[in-house]
Amino acid sequence: YGFMWVVGIWLAVWWGLRRAPRYGVAPDDALDIAFWSVLTGIVGGRVAFVLTNWSQYAPDPLSAFRVWEGGMSYFGGFGLAIATAIYLIRARRIPIWQLGDLAAPSLALGYGIARIGCFAAGCCYGAPTDLPWGVLFPGHDHAVHPTQLYATGMNLLIFAGLTWLEPRKRFQGQLFALFLVLHGLYRFINEFFRAGATSALMLGAFTYGHLVAAVVMAVGGVLYWVLARRHTRTHATNV
């Protein structure tokens, strides 16, 4: 679990550093922002997971520190990492949407690889299934959807799509806004197949994961619309 998260983070940072110069971002700045964002993201992800699954840790609170056993709230970590990145970006006076576009493909790549660690640890598993690719994890009496691998596949597709779009983008912030939309969509779809680390929110069909994913999609969609509109107005004024 821990190894694959390290591999995912390393690949994400490596990919971003390779492309930093074409965005006018100093590699040192990109590395510092990545380091602190990753660090706070890990803390935020673990804290959010423990709080939302406190009954699991209440008998032995110290087990909350055993991160190698699995258990991370991605959205909790993502939120704190983004907040950290915004603070550092403003402090160093780097164009925020420029850095957002630089980070977008890396986020999808790192997340996709890291989810292989969840598969190895047996956390974030899916609902029972009789499909031929169902996986029987230790402690289960029925095969389940390998939702961790679904996450890997969908996010690697997002990474490939954003990488293809990178040289064709029309305005700053387009890649980051699109990442939010696609990533939220992936999670919303995948949440229907998940069972591990999910809680029912409404009628047993929707979970808190669905709610957060819908918010992420909405934020990404509004951001895309606002930035595209701003670009169109600026272009029209210049013409």
Residue pairs with C-beta under 8 A, 6 or more apart in sequence:
1 68
1 69
1 70
1 117
1 118
1 120
1 121
1 123
2 67
2 68
2 117
3 117
4 113
4 114
4 115
4 116
4 117
4 120
5 72
5 114
5 117
7 113
7 114
8 109
8 110
8 111
8 112
8 113
8 114
8 115
8 116
8 117
9 38
9 110
9 114
11 109
11 110
11 113
12 34
12 106
12 107
12 109
12 110
12 111
12 113
13 31
13 34
13 38
13 106
13 110
15 105
15 106
15 109
16 30
16 34
16 102
16 103
16 106
17 27
17 30
17 31
17 34
19 102
19 166
20 26
20 27
20 29
20 30
20 102
21 27
23 98
23 99
23 101
23 102
24 95
24 98
25 94
25 98
25 99
25 102
29 92
29 94
30 99
30 102
32 88
33 85
33 88
33 89
33 92
33 99
36 84
36 85
36 88
37 81
37 82
37 84
37 85
37 88
38 81
40 80
40 81
40 83
40 84
41 77
41 78
41 80
41 81
41 84
42 67
42 72
42 77
43 77
43 80
44 73
44 76
44 77
44 78
44 79
44 80
44 81
45 72
45 73
45 74
45 76
45 77
45 78
45 80
46 64
46 67
46 71
46 72
46 73
46 77
47 76
48 73
48 75
48 76
48 77
49 71
49 72
49 73
49 76
49 197
50 57
50 64
50 71
52 73
52 197
52 199
52 208
53 71
53 197
57 63
57 64
63 69
69 121
70 117
70 118
70 121
70 122
70 123
70 124
71 123
71 197
73 197
74 111
75 209
75 212
75 216
85 99
85 103
86 96
89 96
89 99
90 96
95 172
97 172
97 173
97 176
97 227
98 172
100 173
100 175
100 176
101 166
101 169
101 172
101 173
101 174
101 175
101 176
103 176
104 162
104 175
104 176
104 178
104 179
105 159
105 162
105 163
105 166
105 175
105 179
107 179
107 183
108 155
108 156
108 158
108 159
108 162
108 179
108 182
108 183
109 155
109 156
109 159
111 151
111 155
111 183
112 151
112 152
112 153
112 154
112 155
112 156
112 158
112 159
113 152
115 124
115 148
115 149
115 151
115 152
115 155
116 148
116 149
116 152
118 124
118 148
118 151
119 135
119 146
119 148
119 149
119 152
122 137
122 138
122 139
123 148
123 196
123 197
124 147
124 148
124 151
124 194
124 196
124 197
125 135
125 137
125 140
125 144
125 145
125 146
125 147
125 148
125 194
125 195
125 196
126 144
126 145
126 146
126 147
126 150
126 193
126 194
126 195
126 196
127 144
127 145
127 193
127 194
127 195
128 134
128 142
128 143
128 144
128 195
129 143
129 144
129 145
129 193
130 143
131 143
131 145
133 146
134 143
134 144
134 145
134 146
135 143
135 144
135 145
135 146
136 142
136 143
136 144
137 144
144 195
145 193
145 194
145 195
147 190
147 193
147 194
147 196
150 190
150 193
151 186
151 190
154 186
154 189
154 190
155 183
155 186
158 179
158 182
158 183
158 186
161 182
162 175
162 178
162 179
165 174
165 175
165 178
166 175
169 175
170 228
170 231
171 227
171 228
171 230
171 231
172 227
172 231
173 223
173 224
173 227
174 224
174 227
174 228
176 223
177 220
177 221
177 223
177 224
177 227
178 220
178 224
179 220
180 216
180 217
180 219
180 220
180 223
181 217
181 220
181 221
181 224
182 220
183 216
183 220
184 213
184 214
184 215
184 216
184 217
184 218
184 220
185 213
185 217
187 209
187 212
187 213
187 216
188 209
188 210
188 213
188 214
188 217
191 198
191 207
191 209
191 210
191 213
194 207
194 209
198 207
198 208
198 209
199 207
199 208
200 206
200 207
201 207
201 208
201 210
201 211
